[in-house]
Every structure is written in structure tokens, then in C-alpha cells.
């Protein structure tokens, strides 16, 4: 399959699924907004969810070819540096909906250095639509377990249980530090693979307290991205998802197989 055909395959699949991974707006952002509301919401710094709502509406209209939203493209570029992670996360998805958007490519490249794993991942996946593989390391990162780090030193007073399904931002542990309770939360949705810290144990700032395996949608989207831009060195991250295990759905396993084939074909 030629590079052009691979890109068409990826783009078509993207439009069908509307890149759902890491987003949960269907229950929160389904209400249609007027143009006036979109413009107002994009400027509503007191309510980040309003900004997200407007961005989602932009992205959905862009995916349908509604170019009237171009008037708000400068806002999308500006919001790439917003202090709220969820806003940046949504914004990275939106800018992948139109590869002709002025400033989008440059903004997405900068977002590859974001402090949030999911923002980096969404930016990398959007860059694939630009024919830009600069975010390949960030896409590979989406396939790997996330190490959950204690932000402050202290004593562990509560933990989740290994095997528990967890959402992005979900509570993993609590640490008592200088008389205050510090909550340790997961940066991704997935399943808690291992609790390295136990109740009663003292941890240092920056110490790993748990490991979380990435969720199904995150893995699937990452595999689709690597189908287009993956290299031989990425196979070590891809191959584990070809295993016939209960926690690996068939569609993910099949995508892993197809991704491996595409990578090996490029290496010939």
C-alpha cells in the first residue's frame, strides 16, 4: 500500500470514529450551540467546560466540511497554550480536523512538548493527518504503561487496588504530607497494573507509586497512528497487543497485526 493510500485509510477511519479516545464529551457537550454562543464560549475563561464545548462543536463542524468555523481558527491556535489540560487536549483534536488551518501545524508541533501525556498524544495523532511523523515517539508512548509519581514526599494513607479500571484523573493513592492529604491521580484512563507503594509506606517526591496500563481506545488510536508512521523500532510496543488475552479486544488485536504488517512492509 502506498503512503498516499495509507494516509487516506487513516483519514477515513478517523472521520468515521471522530477520534474518540481520551474524550467524554458525548454526555456533556451534545447541546448544539449557535454561532454567537460558540464565539462567547471560546472566550469564557471562567468556565473551561464552555471552551471545551465550543471547541467540540468546531471540530464536529470541521469534520463535516463546514468552513464557516474558520473565523475561530485563531482562537484554536491561542487555546493550544491554555492552562487547563482538558482544553488543550480537546484543542489538539480540533486542529487535526483541518490540515489547511493557519497556524495549526506549528501549534501542534509545540504541543508535542506539553506536560500532559494525553495532550502530547492527541497532538501527535493530529500531526499524522498533516503527513508529519514528528510525534511518532509520543504515539509510541500512548501504548506504554503510565508511571504514576508522587508529587510530594510523605506517608501513603490510602491506595486503589491492582486490576481496578480507572479513568483519566482517577484517584490512585493518598499521601499525607506536612499535615495535608495529597491526592495522586492517573494521567490516563486504563487499568491499574501495579501498586508499588502500600498503605503505611513512606514515599519520596518523584517516586513511582503505581503503574497504569492504557485503555482500549487510547491503544487503538495509537496503533492506527503507527500504521501510517511507525518504524521497525516501534514493533516492541506494538507486538504485545497481538496476544490473545481477555483484556485485549479483537479489534485492537487485529489493528496491532495490521500495524505490524504496515511497518514491516515499509522496511522492505
C-alpha positions in Angstrom: 0.0 0.0 0.0 1.4 3.4 -1.0 2.0 6.2 1.5 -0.9 8.2 0.0 -3.3 5.2 0.4 -2.2 4.6 3.9 -2.9 8.3 4.7 -6.3 8.0 3.1 -7.1 4.9 5.1 -6.1 6.6 8.3 -8.1 9.8 7.5 -11.2 7.8 6.5 -11.1 5.8 9.7 -10.5 9.0 11.7 -13.6 10.6 10.2 -15.7 7.5 10.9 -14.7 7.4 14.6 -14.1 11.1 15.1 -11.1 10.2 17.2 -13.0 9.4 20.4 -10.0 8.4 22.6 -9.5 10.4 25.7 -12.7 12.4 25.3 -16.0 12.0 27.0 -18.0 14.9 25.7 -21.0 13.0 24.3 -22.8 13.3 27.7 -21.5 16.8 28.4 -21.2 18.6 25.1 -24.0 17.3 23.0 -26.1 20.5 23.0 -25.8 22.4 19.8 -24.5 26.0 20.1 -25.4 29.0 17.9 -22.5 30.9 16.3 -22.9 33.6 18.8 -22.6 31.1 21.7 -19.5 29.5 20.1 -17.8 32.8 19.9 -18.7 33.6 23.5 -17.8 30.2 24.9 -14.4 30.3 23.3 -13.6 33.5 25.4 -15.2 32.2 28.6 -12.1 31.8 30.8 -14.1 31.4 33.9 -15.7 28.2 32.6 -13.2 25.9 30.9 -16.1 23.5 30.1 -17.7 26.2 28.0 -14.4 26.5 26.0 -14.4 22.7 25.5 -18.0 22.7 24.4 -17.3 25.3 21.8 -14.2 23.5 20.6 -16.1 20.2 20.2 -18.7 22.0 18.1 -16.0 23.5 16.0 -14.4 20.1 15.4 -17.6 18.4 14.5 -18.5 21.1 12.0 -15.0 21.0 10.6 -15.2 17.2 10.1 -18.4 17.8 8.1 -16.6 20.3 5.8 -18.3 23.4 7.4 -15.7 26.1 6.7 -17.7 28.8 8.3 -15.8 27.9 11.5 -12.6 29.3 10.0 -13.4 32.6 11.7 -12.5 31.0 15.0 -9.2 29.3 13.9 -7.1 32.0 15.6 -8.9 31.0 18.9 -7.9 27.4 18.4 -4.3 28.4 18.0 -4.4 30.6 21.1 -6.0 27.8 23.2 -3.1 25.5 22.5 -1.4 27.2 25.4 -4.4 27.2 27.8 -3.6 26.4 31.4 -6.4 23.8 31.7 -5.3 20.4 30.4 -8.7 19.3 29.2 -9.0 22.4 27.0 -5.6 21.8 25.4 -6.5 18.1 24.9 -9.7 19.0 23.0 -7.9 21.7 21.1 -5.3 19.3 19.8 -8.0 17.1 18.4 -9.8 20.1 16.8 -6.7 21.3 15.0 -6.3 17.9 13.4 -9.7 18.3 11.6 -8.3 20.8 9.0 -4.8 20.5 7.8 -5.1 23.8 6.0 -5.8 25.8 9.2 -3.4 28.7 9.5 -1.0 28.1 12.5 -2.4 24.7 13.3 0.7 22.7 12.2 3.0 24.9 14.2 0.8 24.9 17.3 0.6 21.1 17.2 4.4 20.8 17.0 4.7 22.9 20.1 2.2 20.7 21.9 4.4 17.7 21.5 6.3 19.1 24.4 3.2 19.5 26.6 3.4 18.4 30.3 0.3 16.2 29.7 0.8 12.7 28.1 -2.7 12.8 26.6 -2.2 16.3 25.1 1.1 15.2 23.6 -0.6 12.1 22.2 -3.5 13.9 20.7 -1.2 16.5 19.1 1.0 13.7 17.7 -2.1 11.9 16.2 -3.4 15.1 14.7 0.1 15.7 13.1 -0.3 12.4 11.3 -3.1 14.0 9.3 -0.7 16.7 8.2 1.6 13.9 6.9 4.0 14.8 9.7 5.6 12.0 11.7 7.3 14.3 14.3 5.1 12.9 17.0 5.9 9.3 16.5 7.7 8.9 19.9 4.6 10.4 21.6 2.3 7.9 19.8 4.5 5.0 21.0 4.3 6.5 24.5 0.5 6.0 24.3 1.0 2.2 24.1 3.1 2.1 27.2 2.1 1.9 30.8 2.0 5.2 32.6 4.1 5.6 35.7 2.2 7.3 38.5 4.5 9.6 40.5 4.2 11.1 44.0 4.4 14.9 43.7 5.4 15.3 47.3 7.1 13.2 50.0 5.0 11.7 52.7 3.3 8.6 54.1 0.8 6.6 52.0 -2.6 6.5 53.8 -4.8 5.0 51.1 -4.4 3.2 47.7 -6.5 1.8 44.9 -6.3 -2.0 44.2 -4.4 -3.5 41.3 -6.7 -4.6 38.5 -9.1 -1.7 39.1 -10.4 0.2 36.0 -9.5 3.8 36.3 -10.5 7.0 34.4 -8.1 9.8 33.5 -7.8 11.9 36.7 -9.0 9.0 38.8 -7.6 8.6 42.3 -4.7 6.2 42.7 -3.4 6.9 46.2 -3.4 9.5 49.0 -0.2 10.7 50.6 -0.1 12.5 54.0 2.5 15.3 53.6 3.2 18.0 56.2 -0.3 17.6 57.8 -2.1 17.7 54.4 -3.5 15.0 52.2 -2.1 15.0 48.7 -4.1 13.0 46.1 -2.2 11.0 43.5 -4.2 10.7 40.3 -3.8 8.9 37.0 -2.9 10.9 33.9 -4.7 8.3 31.6 -7.7 6.1 31.5 -6.9 2.4 31.8 -6.4 -0.4 34.3 -4.2 -0.2 37.4 -1.5 -2.8 36.8 0.5 -2.5 40.0 0.6 -0.5 43.2 4.2 -0.1 44.1 3.5 1.8 47.3 1.4 0.4 50.1 -0.5 1.9 52.9 1.9 3.0 55.7 4.9 3.3 53.4 6.9 6.5 53.1 7.5 7.8 49.6 9.8 10.5 48.3 8.8 13.2 45.9 9.1 11.9 42.4 8.9 8.2 43.5 6.8 5.9 41.4 3.7 4.7 43.4 1.8 2.8 40.7 1.6 1.7 37.1 -1.5 2.1 34.9 -2.0 0.2 31.6 -3.5 2.4 28.8 -7.2 1.9 28.0 -8.6 0.3 24.9 -9.4 3.4 22.9 -6.0 5.0 23.6 -4.2 1.9 22.4 -6.4 1.5 19.3 -5.8 5.1 18.2 -2.1 4.8 18.8 -1.9 1.6 16.7 -3.8 3.4 13.9 -1.3 6.2 14.0 1.7 3.9 13.9 0.0 2.1 10.9 0.9 5.2 9.0 4.2 6.4 10.6 5.5 3.6 12.7 9.1 2.3 12.3 10.8 -1.0 13.0 11.9 0.1 16.4 8.3 0.7 17.4 7.4 -3.0 17.0 8.4 -3.8 20.6 5.5 -1.6 21.7 3.1 -3.0 19.1 3.6 -6.7 19.3 2.2 -7.2 22.9 -1.2 -6.1 21.6 -1.3 -9.1 19.2 -1.6 -11.6 22.1 -4.8 -13.5 22.6 -5.6 -12.3 26.1 -9.1 -11.4 27.6 -8.1 -7.8 28.2 -7.2 -7.2 24.5 -10.3 -6.8 22.4 -10.4 -8.4 18.9 -10.4 -5.1 17.1 -7.3 -3.9 18.9 -5.6 -7.2 18.3 -6.4 -7.0 14.6 -5.2 -3.4 14.4 -1.9 -4.4 16.0 -1.5 -7.2 13.4 -2.2 -4.7 10.5 0.1 -2.1 12.1 2.9 -4.7 12.3 2.4 -5.6 8.6 2.4 -2.0 7.5 5.7 -1.3 9.4 7.4 -4.3 8.1 6.3 -3.5 4.5 7.9 0.0 4.9 11.1 -1.6 6.0 11.5 -3.7 2.8 
